[in-house]
């Protein structure tokens, strides 16, 4: 086997192969830059936890972005080019959130997302006022 036939798997190629959908290269590179990883560095040299966090970041990017990307087709004198689109269902988004939150929960709990906070107000009802602001009794009509 020749050395030319051996390809080194880069961090960028590894992450692109992990995600089922098209991720723009600029988005991927910015995610890697946030985690201080070089996209052209070898996969085997990168920290595995940082790679997992990058994968979770990509899933998070997919969840908060648009859920539908349209197909694009170009044709010119018999030459045709198409790039596919995708549509994320609520189940897809739920699964991606679960995977990302699982990674975040283990490695970086502050980055978890999609958790609903609960805000409750309890009321005993509205009570009628018997006195004015100055302490004078209010007249009530009794039927």
Backbone torsions as a table, in degrees:
resi	resn	phi	psi	omega
1	UNK	NA	135.7	-176.3
2	UNK	-88.3	150.6	178.3
3	UNK	-64.4	-24.5	178.5
4	UNK	-68.2	-26.7	-179.6
5	UNK	-78.6	-18.3	-178.4
6	UNK	-87.1	122.1	178.2
7	UNK	-109.8	141.0	176.5
8	UNK	-91.1	129.5	178.3
9	UNK	-76.5	118.0	-179.8
10	UNK	-85.4	165.9	178.2
11	UNK	-61.3	-43.2	-179.4
12	UNK	-62.0	-46.1	-179.9
13	UNK	-65.4	-37.5	178.4
14	UNK	-61.3	-47.2	-177.9
15	UNK	-70.2	-37.1	176.8
16	UNK	-62.8	-38.4	-179.4
17	UNK	-72.9	-20.4	179.4
18	UNK	-78.0	-27.0	-175.7
19	UNK	-97.0	136.1	-177.8
20	UNK	-74.2	-23.2	-172.7
21	UNK	-107.0	162.2	177.3
22	UNK	-69.5	127.7	175.4
23	UNK	-116.0	125.0	178.0
24	UNK	-58.6	141.5	-177.4
25	UNK	-60.7	-38.0	179.6
26	UNK	-62.8	-39.0	178.3
27	UNK	-66.1	-42.9	-179.9
28	UNK	-64.6	-43.7	-179.7
29	UNK	-64.7	-37.7	178.7
30	UNK	-68.9	-35.7	175.7
31	UNK	-64.3	-42.8	178.0
32	UNK	-65.8	-37.0	178.8
33	UNK	-65.4	-37.2	177.4
34	UNK	-61.9	-32.2	179.2
35	UNK	-95.7	8.0	177.8
36	UNK	58.8	44.0	175.9
37	UNK	-114.7	142.2	175.9
38	UNK	-87.6	125.4	-178.4
39	UNK	-61.3	-26.9	-177.7
40	UNK	-90.5	-2.6	-179.8
41	UNK	-72.4	157.0	-177.8
42	UNK	-70.1	139.6	179.9
43	UNK	-58.9	-41.1	-175.9
44	UNK	-69.0	-19.4	179.6
45	UNK	-88.7	-13.4	-176.2
46	UNK	-82.5	152.5	176.2
47	UNK	-68.8	128.2	-174.8
48	UNK	-65.5	-37.2	178.7
49	UNK	-66.7	-38.7	177.8
50	UNK	-65.8	-38.1	176.3
51	UNK	-64.0	-41.3	177.9
52	UNK	-64.3	-38.7	176.9
53	UNK	-66.4	-36.9	175.9
54	UNK	-63.8	-41.0	177.6
55	UNK	-61.8	-43.4	177.6
56	UNK	-63.9	-37.8	177.6
57	UNK	-63.8	-38.6	178.1
58	UNK	-65.7	-43.3	177.8
59	UNK	-62.5	-39.5	177.5
60	UNK	-64.2	-41.9	177.5
61	UNK	-60.2	-40.5	179.1
62	UNK	-66.0	-39.0	-176.6
63	UNK	-70.6	-37.4	-177.0
64	UNK	-88.1	-8.0	178.0
65	UNK	-87.0	-172.4	179.2
66	UNK	-66.2	147.5	-177.1
67	UNK	-89.1	-1.7	-179.4
68	UNK	-139.4	133.1	174.6
69	UNK	-126.3	126.1	-176.2
70	UNK	-78.8	157.0	175.3
71	UNK	-71.1	151.4	176.1
72	UNK	-125.2	130.1	178.5
73	UNK	-130.0	138.7	174.9
74	UNK	-128.5	139.1	178.4
75	UNK	-137.6	139.2	178.4
76	UNK	-156.6	111.3	176.9
77	UNK	48.4	50.6	177.1
78	UNK	89.5	-10.8	178.5
79	UNK	-92.9	132.3	-177.6
80	UNK	-131.4	139.1	175.5
81	UNK	-135.8	133.4	177.5
82	UNK	-133.0	140.7	169.2
83	UNK	-125.5	131.7	-172.1
84	UNK	-76.2	157.0	174.5
85	UNK	-107.5	-173.6	177.2
86	UNK	-153.1	163.4	174.5
87	UNK	-138.3	123.2	179.6
88	UNK	-88.8	129.4	175.1
89	UNK	-87.5	170.1	177.8
90	UNK	-64.5	-31.4	176.6
91	UNK	-67.9	-39.7	176.6
92	UNK	-60.0	-46.6	-178.9
93	UNK	-64.6	-41.0	179.0
94	UNK	-62.5	-42.9	179.1
95	UNK	-65.5	-42.6	-179.9
96	UNK	-65.8	-38.7	176.7
97	UNK	-63.2	-40.9	-179.2
98	UNK	-64.6	-42.9	179.3
99	UNK	-65.1	-47.9	-178.6
100	UNK	-62.9	-44.9	179.9
101	UNK	-66.5	-30.2	175.0
102	UNK	-63.9	-42.9	178.1
103	UNK	-68.6	-46.3	179.1
104	UNK	-61.9	-40.5	-179.7
105	UNK	-60.5	-34.2	-179.3
106	UNK	-81.5	-40.8	-170.5
107	UNK	-108.8	-29.1	-174.6
108	UNK	-153.8	76.4	-173.6
109	UNK	-58.5	-24.0	-178.5
110	UNK	-71.0	-15.7	-177.5
111	UNK	-93.6	-0.2	-178.8
112	UNK	-60.9	147.7	-178.8
113	UNK	-140.4	167.1	177.2
114	UNK	84.6	2.4	178.2
115	UNK	-80.2	133.1	179.0
116	UNK	-89.3	131.7	175.2
117	UNK	-93.6	151.5	-177.3
118	UNK	-109.8	129.6	177.6
119	UNK	-129.1	116.2	-176.7
120	UNK	-121.1	142.9	175.0
121	UNK	-120.2	126.7	177.0
122	UNK	-103.1	139.0	179.9
123	UNK	-135.0	139.7	176.4
124	UNK	-92.8	8.6	-178.9
125	UNK	100.0	-177.8	-179.6
126	UNK	-103.0	125.9	178.9
127	UNK	-104.1	141.1	-178.8
128	UNK	-76.7	145.0	179.6
129	UNK	-78.7	136.0	178.3
130	UNK	-103.4	-13.7	-178.5
131	UNK	-136.9	152.8	175.4
132	UNK	-77.3	178.8	177.9
133	UNK	-64.3	-21.8	-178.7
134	UNK	-94.1	1.5	177.9
135	UNK	91.3	5.7	179.5
136	UNK	-83.2	140.8	179.6
137	UNK	-67.5	141.6	177.7
138	UNK	-91.6	140.7	176.9
139	UNK	-77.2	135.7	177.5
140	UNK	-118.4	137.9	178.3
141	UNK	-90.5	122.7	178.9
142	UNK	-106.3	124.0	-178.9
143	UNK	-96.4	NA	NA
